[in-house]
Amino acid sequence: MSPVRFTHKPGWTTGVGVAHACPGVSVDRCARVTTWATNSTWSDCADCLPRRTAAALPPDGIAIQLSLVREIPLTAKETTTWPLRVRAADVVSPFEGLPGRIGVYRLFAQVKRYEVYALVLFGRSKPTASQLAAVNTTLRTARLP
């Protein structure tokens, strides 16, 4: 299974986890691979909730985590298009024990033949216009396999 590929941008680092079976099932039933990109420092495993990364995000920091899942049958109830687009109204805080200063965009939806789990962390509870522009530019250049 191939991951999402981010285009290299100055000031950003990216990483890719290892494709693997979803917990408790065979790889034929469900497979997953996660990719991340940040303008700060990534300090967590590819697949986990990035708590250490979030804790270290500066106010202008951004961290994006995208997991592609190939599951039979599909379980995502929502369908969306690629590239994903993050709007300020979709950012929440607090989120699942992360610091209250961190804004989070989260999505689980079907995109083409995949299920996509997207998590975008911002270093402030309400992202600035420039942070939203940076995230959406990064997502626009990210390529599905």
C-alpha positions as CSV (number, residue, x, y, z in Angstrom):
1,M,0.0,0.0,0.0
2,S,1.4,3.4,-1.0
3,P,1.2,6.5,1.2
4,V,0.1,10.0,0.4
5,R,3.1,12.0,-0.9
6,F,3.8,15.5,0.2
7,T,5.7,17.9,-2.2
8,H,8.9,19.1,-0.6
9,K,8.6,22.6,0.7
10,P,11.4,24.7,2.3
11,G,10.9,24.8,6.1
12,W,8.8,21.7,6.2
13,T,9.8,18.1,7.1
14,T,7.8,15.0,6.1
15,G,7.8,11.4,7.0
16,V,6.1,8.1,6.2
17,G,5.2,5.2,8.4
18,V,5.2,1.6,7.5
19,A,2.2,0.1,5.7
20,H,0.6,-2.5,8.0
21,A,-2.6,-4.4,8.8
22,C,-5.2,-2.6,10.8
23,P,-5.3,-3.8,14.5
24,G,-6.9,-7.2,14.9
25,V,-7.5,-8.1,11.2
26,S,-5.6,-9.4,8.3
27,V,-3.9,-7.1,5.8
28,D,-6.4,-8.5,3.2
29,R,-9.3,-7.1,5.2
30,C,-7.7,-3.8,6.2
31,A,-4.4,-2.1,5.5
32,R,-3.1,1.4,6.6
33,V,-0.2,3.7,6.0
34,T,0.4,7.2,7.5
35,T,2.3,10.2,6.2
36,W,3.0,13.4,8.1
37,A,4.3,16.9,7.4
38,T,5.2,19.7,9.7
39,N,6.8,23.2,9.7
40,S,8.0,22.4,13.3
41,T,9.4,19.1,14.7
42,W,7.6,15.7,14.5
43,S,8.2,13.8,17.8
44,D,5.8,10.9,17.7
45,C,5.2,7.6,15.8
46,A,3.5,8.0,12.5
47,D,0.2,6.4,13.5
48,C,-0.3,7.6,17.1
49,L,-2.1,10.8,18.2
50,P,0.9,13.2,18.1
51,R,0.8,14.5,21.7
52,R,4.5,15.3,22.0
53,T,4.5,17.1,18.6
54,A,1.4,19.1,19.7
55,A,3.0,20.0,23.0
56,A,6.0,21.4,21.2
57,L,4.2,23.3,18.5
58,P,5.0,27.0,18.5
59,P,2.0,29.4,17.9
60,D,2.7,29.4,14.1
61,G,3.3,25.7,14.0
62,I,1.4,23.2,11.9
63,A,1.5,19.4,11.9
64,I,-0.5,17.3,9.3
65,Q,-1.0,13.6,9.7
66,L,-2.8,11.7,6.9
67,S,-3.6,8.0,7.0
68,L,-4.8,6.1,4.0
69,V,-6.8,3.0,4.8
70,R,-7.9,0.3,2.4
71,E,-10.7,-1.5,4.2
72,I,-13.2,-4.2,3.0
73,P,-16.0,-3.2,3.5
74,L,-15.5,0.6,3.7
75,T,-16.7,2.0,7.1
76,A,-16.4,5.7,6.5
77,K,-19.9,7.2,6.4
78,E,-18.8,10.5,4.9
79,T,-17.4,11.0,1.3
80,T,-15.2,13.9,0.3
81,T,-13.0,15.0,-2.5
82,W,-9.2,15.4,-2.9
83,P,-7.5,17.6,-2.1
84,L,-8.8,18.1,1.4
85,R,-9.6,21.7,2.4
86,V,-9.4,23.0,6.0
87,R,-11.7,25.9,7.0
88,A,-11.4,27.8,10.2
89,A,-14.9,26.8,11.2
90,D,-13.8,23.1,11.1
91,V,-11.0,23.6,13.7
92,V,-11.8,22.7,17.3
93,S,-10.1,23.0,20.7
94,P,-9.7,21.3,23.1
95,F,-9.3,17.8,21.5
96,E,-8.8,14.4,23.2
97,G,-6.5,15.6,26.0
98,L,-4.3,17.8,23.8
99,P,-3.3,21.2,25.3
100,G,-6.2,23.8,25.0
101,R,-4.0,26.1,23.0
102,I,-3.9,23.5,20.1
103,G,-6.5,23.8,17.3
104,V,-7.4,20.5,15.6
105,Y,-9.0,19.7,12.3
106,R,-10.1,16.1,12.0
107,L,-11.7,14.1,9.2
108,F,-12.5,10.5,8.5
109,A,-14.1,10.1,5.1
110,Q,-14.0,8.1,1.9
111,V,-11.9,9.6,-0.9
112,K,-12.0,7.6,-4.1
113,R,-11.1,4.0,-3.2
114,Y,-9.6,4.9,0.2
115,E,-10.7,5.9,3.6
116,V,-8.7,8.9,4.7
117,Y,-8.1,9.9,8.3
118,A,-6.8,13.5,8.5
119,L,-5.5,15.3,11.6
120,V,-4.2,18.8,11.3
121,L,-2.7,20.4,14.4
122,F,-2.2,24.2,14.8
123,G,-0.1,25.9,17.4
124,R,-3.0,28.0,18.5
125,S,-6.7,27.2,19.1
126,K,-7.8,29.4,16.3
127,P,-5.5,29.3,13.3
128,T,-4.5,32.4,11.5
129,A,-5.3,33.1,7.8
130,S,-1.7,32.4,6.9
131,Q,-1.7,29.0,8.8
132,L,-4.9,28.0,6.9
133,A,-3.4,29.1,3.6
134,A,-0.2,27.1,4.4
135,V,-2.2,24.0,5.3
136,N,-4.4,24.2,2.2
137,T,-1.4,24.8,-0.1
138,T,0.3,21.7,1.4
139,L,-2.8,19.6,1.1
140,R,-3.3,20.8,-2.5
141,T,0.1,19.5,-3.5
142,A,-0.2,16.2,-1.6
143,R,-0.7,13.3,-4.0
144,L,-2.8,10.2,-3.5
145,P,-1.2,7.0,-4.8
